[in-house]
Amino acid sequence: MLVSAPSKTMADCDAFLLPGINADTFDPVVHKIVSIANCTTNALAPVVKVLRDEFGIQHGLFTTVHAYTNSQSLTDQPMKDPRDSWAAAENINPSSSGAAKALAFIWPGLKITGKAYRVPVRTGSIVELNAVTEKAVTGEGVNESFRRAAQRPPLQGILDVLEGEWPSARIVGDAHSCVVDLPLMMVQQDRFLSVAA
């Protein structure tokens, strides 16, 4: 069974497997219920993989700005989550994100957490990871790492890069899990960087 949502605990599934990240570890004898997490995890995991492999990550915070979802109401009405009670197409609704927990299932000990903002667009999202790296980095050096990763396995076809400056409509219908927006790359003091995808 393939679950297209992040499981709450590892007791809910046999494995978290993401294309380009760890899907090659699939074992049909052991893995009967597999979580492939959510769209935010699939957008963030390739970024984390490239940064971990190339520069190391001490810790980080992410924010995803995400199209509104089915858990929200289209009209103002009482709901379990007070923020979801407000009309989705008329508000920016702060929310939690299951991506941090899912990433920790894939990379135990990973020190990354984050939150989501659901906004009034029909589809699309952007996730921004702000992280402190173990090695010194430059913006162009990090961008070049993403360009290389997009052109070869295991992330070829999973990760892509955007060289131009486009809005969210650019990625609607794109088959990649993650499109890194290279012009938005920022680095401060050699080890603190911000990547948007």
Secondary structure, 3 states (H helix, E strand, C coil): CEECCCCCCHHHCCEECCCCCCHHHCCCCCCCCEECCCHHHHHHHHHHHHHHHHCCEEEEEEEEEEECCCCCCCCCCCCCCHHHHCCHHHCCEEEECCHHHHHHHHCCCCCEEEEEEEECCCCCEEEEEEEEECCCCCHHHHHHHHHHHHCCCCCECCEEEECCCCCHHHHCCCCCCEEEEHHHCEEECCCEEEEEC
